[in-house]
Amino acid sequence: SHVYRIVLTGGPCAGKTTALARLSGYLQERGFRVYTVPEVATMLFVNGSSVADLVRGGDEAVLAFQKAVLDGQLALEDGFRRVASTTRSAAVLLCD
C-alpha cells in the first residue's frame, strides 16, 4: 500500500507540533494509519547535546551535528516508512 509523507518545517514555536496533532486526528478520522516521526535534532538536544558544545567545537562540531541530524532523520523516516508499508493500509508519515 502507499505511504504518504507530510513534512512540516518552521522555526521554534511556529505551531508545527500543534498542526501535526490536528492533522493526525483529521487523517485518522478518514481511515489513515498515521505515524508521527520524531525530530532528530530535538532528540539530540533533549538527550545531552547542547548549543554550548557546538559553539565550543566550532565549524567541525556544527558540521558533525548537522550530519548526525540528517543521517538520523533519514534513517528514522525510512524505518517508519518500512513499518507503515507492511500494514496494507493507507498510511501517512507526519514528520516534525
Secondary structure as GFF3:
##gff-version 3
##sequence-region A 1 96
A	DSSP	beta_strand	3	7	.	.	.	ID=ss1
A	DSSP	alpha_helix	16	29	.	.	.	ID=ss2
A	DSSP	beta_strand	33	37	.	.	.	ID=ss3
A	DSSP	alpha_helix	40	46	.	.	.	ID=ss4
A	DSSP	alpha_helix	51	85	.	.	.	ID=ss5
A	DSSP	beta_strand	91	95	.	.	.	ID=ss6
###
